[in-house]
Amino acid sequence: MRHISFCLMLLLVVSEISPRLRAENVDLSTVPDRDTVQLTIYNSEDLTLVRETRKVTFKEGANPLQFSWANTLIDPTSVQLRFLTQPDKLEVLDTTFPHDKPQMLYWNVHSEIDGEATIEITYFTSGIRWSADYVMVADQQETKVGFEGFVRVFNESGEEYENAQVRLVVGKINLVEKIAQLARVSMDEVDKLKRDERLHFQVESARRALSMPASNASGFGGGQPAPKEVIKEGLSEYFIYTIEGTETIANGWSKRMRSLTPVEVPLKIQYRYREPEYGMQLVRLYLMRNDVASKLGTTPLPDGVVRVFRDNGRDGLSFLTEQAIKYIAIGDKIELNLGPDPEVIFELVKLKVWRDNIWMRINGADVYRRVDELGVDVQVRSTVAGWDEHTIFGQRVRNFSGKPIDLEVRRSFDGHAVVRSLLTVSEHDYRTMQYTASVPSGEQVDLRYELVVHLDRNAKQSNVTLEKAEVTP
């Protein structure tokens, strides 16, 4: 490897048979191959924990080991060495940073054995990141989709990693919380720590959060991929996603790897009208769930881009949409907006508007009477103090899609409002009403309701009240 090397220095005592030779330090330079290397990539902090193992032959006595990070983004303060085998026979006496070699360090290792041992070096580096993408292909009837996922790793760290096991951290690790825990001080005292101390605790906290204990003495579990696990710690919530197998992550290149084996996921289609989310239009959505029943649900799904296609029935695919998705927890819905459907026409029409229950304020005093009780009196001076405004809405849906559709409508209203309808209406929240309906293929339906808004003096609260109408509005 180009940037990291080891140098074993041995003091040779030469016998008196060769008087022209004398005892001296001889550099026995060697570059042992990595046995294993693991990358744990934490995107949000531009931080990657590297764990690598090597087999090194030690001689009894002092063994200087050299570590170099020239032309890389490795953080030298984070470099650590430990012994996976013979730990009771090996000890790091000290670590030296030569002033004339600013991108190098020496470990002075004392050995009680002559033989081979497995060492582990861990450190943090920057410049490695990942992005996720998903491909979905719906069948012609749109009852299920083929779902597969990929991860692309970008390496600009200055170092090349051959046959690396890749782990992705999805979610957020609360480093400040870990700093406080490791330093064993209260949260109020964390801000008082010196910069170097805080950096040290941050490195240690990230190491503990991102590292995984070796399952045996020879490496990271005998080459078997670690399980995907969800971790919740205090204010932190994240999961570590292990890509199966190993890949070579070359410097200056990106590598696309499969993260989710193709599965067939049940699909539901729904048409929605939600003005704050989709504007004043009816949109078509693919709905799925990240759960076991859908052949998913083993892990949350990372942020990424989804590209959706449909079998066009002519041995080809039709592109439907490309959409960015956020972190999807286990059990959560996967919702993909395909936009308006030209085969389904939706119209929101005001059919009738009127006002009633008008109250007047008499002669500027705090005396109120309904306008229909005033009669004609030239001595009475009055101003409008409150009224009710009625609107009958017709929501007309024409379905030319060739199959029945499910429809969901949400509408929000400000102030004190009442909705009267023969539809099965429910409250989504205190100011939003919601209802669902089915529209058969080739038919038109008119979904009507009356909206009553109490204004000025007539308004008593700020929410939506639902009432059953006696007749169709």
Secondary structure, DSSP 4 states (H G I P E B T S, - for coil): --S--EEEEEEE---TTSTT---EEEEEEE-PPEEEEEEEEEGGGTEEEEEEEEEEEE-SEEEEEEEE-TTS-B-GGG-EEEESSSTTTEEEEEEE--TT-TTEEEEEEEES-SEEEEEEEEEEE-SEEEEEEEEEEE-TTSSEEEEEEEEEEEE-SS--EEEEEEEEEEEE--HHHHHHHHHT--HHHHTTS-HHHHHHHHHHHHHHHH----SBTTBSSTTPPPPPEEEEETTEEEEEEEPSS-EEE-TT-EEEEEEEEEEEEE-EEEEEEEHHHH-SS-EEEEEEESSGGGT--SSPBPSEEEEEEEE-SSSSEEEEEEEEE--B-TT-EEEEEEE--TTEEEEEEEEEEEEEEEEEEETTSS-EEEHHHH-S-TT--EEEEEEEEEEEEEEEEEE-SSS-EEEEEEEE--SEEEEEESS-EEEEETTEEEEEEEE-TT-EEEEEEEEEEEEETT---SSEEEEE-SS--
